């Protein structure tokens, strides 16, 4: 364990951008009021759902998911006010502390300091980021651990690359996190917040938290190369060959060596699985901006929502 300075209170944390604040607060209040008038299907007042956006995504991408959960009776549903630009510094080796601060403030506000009332519904990288936020063993960027697990009763991850090799085609810039020189961790964990999460908080680590890992499986495997031959022989369309190729690039980056696996078009099924969790497989695409069903589409929600308790 590494001793770190105390974490500042919520008033000292990074300010939210006004646009993101409007999405997560004002917009969610509008949705709640509208659905309250129409009558939601049942009330689950003891559950506070916090939606954690995925990599390079902002809160606005999850409004439809929030509305769908509210319509299913989860009136207290909030989206963490990430902006897509909040992720940009991490592409150049920046830490994830600004994102974690927003998650921390949103979840604590939703819980109202009560324990075991929050269910995190976390998409893509938001899933492993939530695991890091729940932890209380080591400091992050020289600050005291967030220790959010005490507020959480469940974590549902949607297409989260829990065991990604992070072998990106153009390489990956190692993270530079200040204040951790005295912390005991591997070099891999020092250069990657995902590796740190898996090293210190492996699998379904937190007792008292129900973990559910949802993995999407489309009806094709990824491809190492664009299948020109298949297109010329009319065995497949140009669009399908392109989908397989693009998915294969992402699959290989996540597995480290294998493009020919199944997944949601971005994250392979095996990478989205989490040891010790309830692991579920659905048929859907990764992105909320897809023209196909994704994890937040109504029919897909109904396959995992039963695990909110």
Secondary structure, 3 states (H helix, E strand, C coil): CCCCECCCCHHHCCCCCHHHHHHHHHHHHHHHHHHHHHCCCCCCCCCEEEEECCCCCCHHHHHHHHHHHHHCCCCCEEECCCCHHHHHHHHCCCCCHHHHHHHHHHHHHHHCCCCCCEEEEEECHHHHHHHHHHCCCCCECCECCCCHHHHEEEEEEECCCCCCCCCCCCCCCCCCCCCCCCCCCCHHHHHCHHHHHHHHCCCCCCCCCEEEEEEECCCCCCCCCCCHHHHHCCCCCHHHHHHHHHHHHHHHHHHCCCCCCCECCCCEHHHHCCCCCEEEEECCECCCCCCCCECCCHHHHHHHHHHCC
